[in-house]
Amino acid sequence: MLLIVILLITGCDKRKPDVIDDSETNMYNLNELRQEVYLKGNIESYNSLKEIYLNNVESDFLPYAMIMANKFNNTNASYDTFELLISIDGCSIDYNLSCVDESTRDLALSYLVNAINKGHKVASEILIEFYSKDKSYPIGNLYLDKNLMNKAKSNIIDK
C-alpha cells in the first residue's frame, strides 16, 4: 500500500513538469527539489520551489507549503499556507476572507495563528488588520483571543 502511495506521489503528472526553464535561475530539477522538501524539510529547496511555483502555477505549491508547515514546523511555510488557501477561490492579496468557503477560511486562519504563535511579523500585522475591521469580519473566535492579539502586537514591536 505504501508503495502505491509513493508511486502516485512521484509518478508522472503532466501538470508538474520535471524541469522548468526560468530565465533568471536557469534550469531546476523539480523532482530533486520536491524530494528535498518532502523528505528533509530543506529550506533552500522550499524557497526555490516557492519561487518557481509562484511564477507559474501558484496553487500547485500548496502541498509543499503544508508539508513544510506541518512536518517540519516551518514558520514561513505556515504563513505561505495561509496565503495560498485564501487565494484558492480567487481572493485577492487584500486578504478578503469573505470570498472563501467557511472550511477553507477556518483552515487558513489556523495556519495564520500558527505563524503568529511562531513570531511571524506579517501574519501578526494581518491579524491586527482583521481585528480592526469589526466583529462582522469572518475571523470567528479570534476576536476573543486576547493572548493571540497580545502575541501579534509583541511580534510587531520585537522585530
N, C-alpha and C positions, 0 to 999 in steps of 0.2 A: 504494500500500500504506500509506504514511504517513497519507494522508487517511482511509483506512478506520479505522486505529487511533485517530486523533484523534476521528473521529465516534463510535466506540464509547465512548471515554473521556468525551466531553462530551455524548453523546446522552441521550435521555430514559430515565431509570432510575427506575422507580416507587418504589424503595426509598430514593432520595436526593432528597427534595423540594428545590425551588429556594429555598424560604423556610420557615423555622421560626419560629413565634411564641414567643419566650422572654420571659416576663413581666418579667424583670429587665433585659433588654437590648434589648427591643423586637424589631424585625424585622431579620433578617440575610439578605443575599443570598448564599446558599451558593455559587452559581456564581462570583461575584466572589472570594469568599474562597478557594475551591479553586484558581482560576487564579493568584491572588497567591502561594499556597503552591507550586503546581506550577511556575510559570514563573519566579518571582522569589525564592522562599525567604523570603517576608515573615513575620517572626517574629510580628508583631502579628496578622496573619491566621491564622497557625498556632495561636496561643493562642486566638483566637476560635473557630476550628473545633473545637479540642480541647474547649473549654467546652461547645459545642453538642452534639457527638457524645457526650461522656461523660455528658451529662444525658439523652441519647436512646438511640441505638444505638451503644454503645461500640465494637464490633468494626468498624464502618464507618470508624472513624478510622485504622485500621492503615495503609492505603496512604499517607495523608498524613504520618504519623509516619515511615514508611520513606523517603518522598521527602525529607523534611527531614533525616533522619539520613544518608542515602546521598548524595544530590545536593548538599546544602548543608552537610554535615558539622556538623549541629547537635547539641550535647551533650545537651540536654534531650530532643530527639527520639529519640536513641539509647536513653536510659532509658525513654521512653514506649513505644518499640517493644518493649523487653524486657517491660515490664509487660503490654502488650496481647497479646503472644504467649503468655505464660504464663497469661493469663486466658481464652484462646480455648476451652479444654476445660473451663471452669467452675472452674478453680483459684481459690481464694480469695486475698485480699490478703496472706495469710501466706506467699506465695511457695513454695507446695508444688510443687516441681519434679517430684515423683514422679507427679503426675497428668497430665502431658502426655507425648505420644509423644517418642521419642528425637530425631527430626529437628527437631521444633519446639523442644525443650529446648536442643539444640545451637545452633540459630539464635538463640534468646532469649539464651543465655549469651554469644554473640558480640556482641550489642548491649550487654549488661551490661559486658563487658570494654571495649568501645569507649567507653562512658560513663565508666568508671573511668579509662581512659587519658587522657581529656579533663578529668579533675578533678571528676567528679560525686560529690558527697558522699554522697547517699542510696544510689547504686549501690555505692559503696565500703562503706558500712555493711552492705548486703545481702550482699556477698561475704564480709565478715568473719563475718557471722551464719552463712552457709552453711559456711564453713570451720570454724567452731567446733562444728558438729553432729557429724560424724565422717566417716571416709572412705567409709562406706556411702552417704552422701548423694550424689545423682547430679550432681556437678559435674565429673566426669572429671579431665582433666589440670590443671584449675585448682588442684587441691591441690598440684601440683608446681611451680607458677609462683610462685616466691618474689619475683620482681621485681614481679609484679602485686599480690601481697599487700602488699609494701612501699609501692607506689604508693597502694593503697587506704588504708593507715594514714596516709600523709602527706596524703592528701586530707582526711581527717577532722581531723587536727591543724591543718592550714593554714587551715581555714575556720571 
